[in-house]
Amino acid sequence: MKLVWDTTTNSQSCEQYVKAVWEDKSEAEPAKFDFCEKDLAIEF
């Protein structure tokens, strides 16, 4: 999956929280990632 960020986030920190929500409306716990990290892989 490719994540696409809104340009309004361009001035924000590299560290952001992400939470997955599936079609059945179940949710993962929010997790903090450093999106400036080279070759970042996110798994839920």
The 8 nearest C-alpha neighbors of each residue, nearest first, counted from 0:
[[1, 2, 41, 3, 40, 42, 43, 19],
 [0, 2, 3, 4, 41, 40, 39, 42],
 [3, 1, 4, 0, 5, 41, 17, 34],
 [2, 4, 1, 5, 6, 0, 8, 9],
 [5, 3, 6, 2, 8, 7, 9, 1],
 [4, 6, 7, 8, 3, 9, 2, 10],
 [5, 7, 8, 9, 4, 10, 3, 11],
 [6, 8, 5, 9, 10, 4, 11, 3],
 [7, 9, 6, 11, 10, 5, 4, 12],
 [10, 8, 6, 11, 7, 5, 12, 4],
 [11, 9, 8, 12, 7, 6, 13, 5],
 [12, 10, 8, 9, 13, 7, 14, 15],
 [11, 13, 14, 10, 15, 9, 8, 33],
 [14, 12, 34, 33, 35, 15, 11, 32],
 [15, 13, 33, 12, 32, 34, 31, 16],
 [14, 16, 31, 32, 13, 33, 17, 12],
 [15, 17, 31, 30, 29, 32, 18, 14],
 [18, 16, 29, 30, 31, 15, 19, 32],
 [17, 19, 29, 27, 28, 30, 20, 16],
 [18, 20, 27, 26, 21, 17, 43, 29],
 [21, 19, 26, 25, 24, 27, 18, 22],
 [20, 22, 24, 23, 25, 26, 19, 27],
 [21, 23, 24, 20, 25, 26, 19, 27],
 [22, 24, 21, 25, 20, 26, 19, 27],
 [25, 23, 21, 22, 20, 26, 19, 27],
 [26, 24, 21, 23, 20, 27, 22, 19],
 [27, 25, 20, 19, 24, 21, 28, 18],
 [28, 26, 19, 18, 29, 20, 25, 43],
 [27, 29, 18, 30, 26, 19, 17, 43],
 [28, 30, 18, 17, 16, 27, 31, 19],
 [31, 29, 16, 17, 28, 18, 32, 15],
 [30, 32, 16, 15, 17, 14, 29, 33],
 [33, 31, 14, 15, 34, 16, 30, 17],
 [34, 32, 14, 13, 35, 36, 15, 31],
 [33, 35, 13, 36, 32, 14, 39, 15],
 [34, 36, 13, 33, 37, 14, 39, 32],
 [37, 35, 34, 39, 33, 38, 13, 32],
 [36, 38, 39, 35, 34, 40, 33, 13],
 [39, 37, 40, 36, 35, 34, 41, 33],
 [38, 40, 37, 36, 41, 34, 33, 35],
 [41, 39, 38, 42, 37, 36, 32, 34],
 [42, 40, 39, 43, 32, 17, 30, 0],
 [41, 43, 40, 19, 39, 30, 0, 27],
 [42, 41, 27, 19, 18, 28, 30, 26]]
